[in-house]
Amino acid sequence: MIVVTGGAGFIGMNLVLKLIELGYQDIVIVDNSLKRIMAMERELHDIPNMLIYLTVEDSYLWLGFNKYSIDAIFHLGARTDTMETDAKLLKRLNVDYSKFIWNFCTEARIPLIYASSAAVYGDGEDGFSDVDWEWFRPLNLYGQSKYQFDTWALCSEEEEDMPPHWFGFRFFNVYGNHEQHKGKMASVIWHFYNQIKETGEVKLFRSHVDWCEDGEQKRDFVHVDDVVKIMILSYDIRHIMPSGIYNLGTGKARTYNDLAKAVFKSLDVPVKISYIDTPEEIRESYQYFTQANMDKLMEAISGYDFLSLEEGIDLYIKQLEDENR
C-alpha cells in the first residue's frame, strides 16, 4: 500500500496516475481539498485500482491502524502559497504534520519520500547546494517552513530517529499537467498559455537590477513527469541510494524570454512579448536566478536524461490544447 499526501494536488495527482500506470493496486490519498478529490474521482472512475481518500485530520487515526500495511509514504501535502502570511498555518501544515509523518515512518520502519523546495535557498546568493545546509536565508514564510523541516530532519543523528530510507527533494520550478487548480501559483507556462490565448501576447516582469536585462531572469524549469519518475526511482533503488536531501531540477537555468518564445512556437503563433514592472510587494524578494546543483542526485541515480525545456513545453501545450478541445 502506498500513501500519497497531497495526492489530489499538482505533483501528487501526477504521481498517483504514474503509480497506477505502473500497476500499484492500493493507493491512499490524503488531501483536504474536496473539490480536487471530486475532480480526481471523476477522472479515475473507470480505473479498477483501490483508491482511498482521507483528510489530514482523518489520517492520524487511519495511519495508526494501518501502519504495518504501508509500503511507502510520498509526503507531498503542504501549504505551497509563497505569498502566505499565516505563520501558524504554515507551521501546522508544513512543519508539524511533516514531523508527524517522519516520526510515524520512523516508528513503523516505512520509507519516506517528501517534498522540500528550492525556496529554502532564498535569493541564491549562498548558492544552491544540497550538501551544505546551515546558511540559507529563505525570502518568505513558505521557504522558511520548508527549511525548518529540512534542518530538523538533518539533525537526526541516530538510525532509530529516522525512517529506514528517506529522501527529501527540493523541487525547483515544476510545471506540467494537472496544475490548473493552483491559480496564481500555477507555473508561468500555464499563465503564458492563457495570456496568449486571450490576448496573443505575453507580459514579462522587467528587471529591476542593472546586471540583468528585461526577461533575462533565469529559472530551473523541470517537467512534472521527470519529478514523478525520479521520486519513484528513489523508492525503487532505496536500498542503494543514500538517504538525504536532493535537489530536483534539471541543472540548466533558462530565461523567461526563452520560455515565452517556446510557448509561442509550440502554439505556432507570432511572438509578441512586452514588459511590465514587477509588483512592489514581491520586488524585494524576487529571485533573478535559480539553478539546481544536480551533482549529488546524478551520482546517486547514475544519471538521468531530463526533458529539455522545449520538449516539456511541447508536451504540456499539447495536453492543454487537447483539454480545451
N, C-alpha and C positions, 0 to 999 in steps of 0.2 A: 504494500500500500504506500502511495506517495502523497504527501501533504504539500499543497502549494498555498501559502498565504499570499493575499493579494491576487488570487488566481483568476479573478474576473477583470483585473486591470490590464494595462497595455502589455507589459512584458509577461505577466502571469498568464494571460489568455493565450499568447503565442506559445508559451511553454507547455500549457495543458494540451493544446492542439498537437504539438510535436510529440508529446508523450503518448497521446492516443494513436498517432500515426505509427509510432514505434511499437505499439502493441501492449502498452501498460493498461491493465484492466481496472484497477481500483485507485481512483484519484479523489482526494478530498480537497475541496476548495474552501479556503477561509477568506471571506470578503464581506465588508459591511455595506456594500452598495447593492441594494435590492434591484435597482434599475439595471445595473450592469449584469447581475446574475440572471435576471429575466431575459435579457438580450442573449446571454450566453446559452441559456437553456433552449431558446428558440433555434439558435444556430446548431446546437448539438443534439437536437431532439431525436434524430434518427440514428444516433451512434449507440451501439449496444453496451459500451463500457459503463461500469457503475460509477456514477459521479455523486458525491455527497457535498452539500453546501452547508457551511457553518458561518455564523458571525464570529467576530473576535471574542465577544463575551461568551458565546457557547463553546468556543474552542478549548477553554481552560479545562472544563469538566470532561469534554469528549476525549481530549488527548490523554488525560489521566486514565480513562477507562480502556483506551486502545493502544497504549504505548508499546506493547510488545507485538503489535501487528504492523507497525510502521517501519518501512524500509529506509525512508529518507524524508527530510523536510527541506523544501525550497522556500526560504523565507523572503518574499518579495513585498509583503504588505508594509505600507508606510504612508505617512502624510508627505507627499512629494512636491507640494507647492513651495517654490523657493521664495515666494513673497509672504509666506505665512508669518504672522507676528505673535501668535499664541504660543509662548514658550512651554506652557504647561501641557498643551495638546501635543506638541512635538515630543516632549519628554515621555508622555504616556504611550504614544503610538510608536515612536521611532527608537526610543531608548528602553523604557521599562518592559514593553512587550517583547522586544528583541532579547533582553536579558532573560525573560521567562522562557522563550523558545530555546535559547542557548543552554540554560540550566536543565530544561526538560530533556534536550538531546544528550546532554552530558550524563544525566542520571540513567536514561534508558538506553544509552550507547547507540544513538542514532546519528548517521551522517547529516551534516548541516551545510547547505549552500545558501548564502544570504546576499542580499543586495546592499552594497555600500554605494558611494557616489564620488565622482570626481570633484564635487562641490567641496570636499574636505580640503582641497588644495588652494582654495581662495583665489587670489589673482594670479597664481602661478609663479610668483616671484621666488618662492622657495623650491621650485621645480615640481615634477610630477612623479616622484619616486615612490614605488610601493615597497621599498626596502627600508628607507628612513621613514619615521612616523611621528617624531616627537615635536616637530617645529612648525607644523602647518597652521595657517590662520584663515579659517573659513570666513566668507564675506556675509553670510546670512545665517539665520537660526536653523534653517534646514540643514545646511552644511555642518553647522556645529553639532546638531543632533547625531548625524552620521559619524562624525569624527569622535564624538563622545563614546559611542558604542564600539567603534573600531579600537580605540585605545583601551577601553575596558577589556575587550576580548584579547588583545595582545598582551595584557598584563597577567593573563592566566599562565602560570609557570609550570604547574604540575599536570600530568596527563589526566588525573582524576578530576581536574577542574575544567576540562574542555571536552567537547564531543570527540568521538574516536577519529573522525575525519571532518574537517571543516574548511570551507573556502568562502571568503568574503570578496565579492567582485565589485570594484569601483567602476561603475558604468560611466562612460563619457557621454557624448550626445547620441542617444539611441533614437532611431526613427524606424517607421515601418507600419505595417497593417495593424488595425485594431487600436489605434491611439486617439481616434476622433473624440472620444468622450472626455479627453483631458482639456479640451477647450484651449484657453490661453496658454496652458502648459504643454500642449502638443508640440511636436517638433516644428522647426521653422520650415521644413519641407512641406508639411501639411498646410501651414499657413500660406506659403508661397503658391502652392497649387490652387488654393481657394482665391487668393488675390488675382491670380492670372485668369481664372475662370470668370471672376466678377468684373475685373477692370482691364485685363490684358497687360497689367503692369505689376512689378514687384517693387515695394518700398523697403530699402535697407537703412539701417542706422548709420548716420555719419560717424566718422571718427572724431573724437574729442581730445586726441593726443597727437603730438607733432610727428611721431615716428611711424604712424600708420595712416594710409590713405583710406578714403571712404570705401566701405565694402570689403576692405582687405583684412578685416578682423578674421581670425582663424579659429576653427574648432576641429576636434577629432570626432567626426561623424561615423557611427557604426550602426549597421543594419541589425534590426532585432533578430533576424534569422541567425546571424553569426553569434549574437549574445546567447540565444537559447541553445544552439549547438554546443557552445563551449561550456555552458553550465552543465548540460547533460554529460558531456565528455568528462568533466571533472568528477562527476559521480561514478562514471564507468571505470575510470582509472584511479579511483581514490586510494587504492592500496599502494600505488607507486607515486602518486602526486603529493608533494609535501603540503600539509595543511598551512593555511595562512591567508593573507590578503593579496589580491592580484588586481592590477589594472585591467580593464576590459574596454579598450578602444581599438583602433586599427594601427596606431602608432604613426599615422600620417595626417597632419593637420591640413585642412583645405579652407579657402576663403569663402565668405558669403557670396562674393561675386561669382566664384566657380559654381557654388551651389545653385544660385538663381539661374545661371546660364544652362546648367544641366537640366533643370526642371523645364525651362523653355524648350530646350532641344527635345526632351522626351515627349512634350506635348506637340512638338512640331509647329510652334508659333514664333513670331519675331520676338527678339529680346528687347525688352523695354524696362529699364531699371532707373529709379530715382532714389534720392537720399533724403532722409528726414532726421531731425535732431533726436538723439537718444533721450528718453524721458528723464526729467530731473531726478525722480525718485529712485531710479536704478543706475544713474550715471556713475556714481562713485563706486558702486560695487560691480560694475560691468567688466567682464573678462574679455581681454583682447586676444588671448591666445591660450588654447589648451591642446595638449598632445600627450597621449599616454606613453609612458616608458614601458614597452612591452617585453623587455628582456626576460624578466622573471617568469612571465606566463609562457613565452615561447620556449624557454628551456624546460619548463615543466611538462608541456604537452608536445614537445618535439616539433614545433612549427604548426602553422595553420594559414591557409590561404583565404583572406577576407575578401568579400565583395568589394570592388572598387566603388568610389562614390557614384560614378556614372552607372555602373551595373545595379547598384542598390536603388538608385532613384528610378531607373527604368522599370525595375520590378515593382516598386511601390506605386508609381504613377499608373502602371497597368492595372494594379489592383483597385486603385481609386476610380479609374475610368470604368472598370467593369462593374463596380458597385453603383456608380452613378447611372449606368445604363439600365 
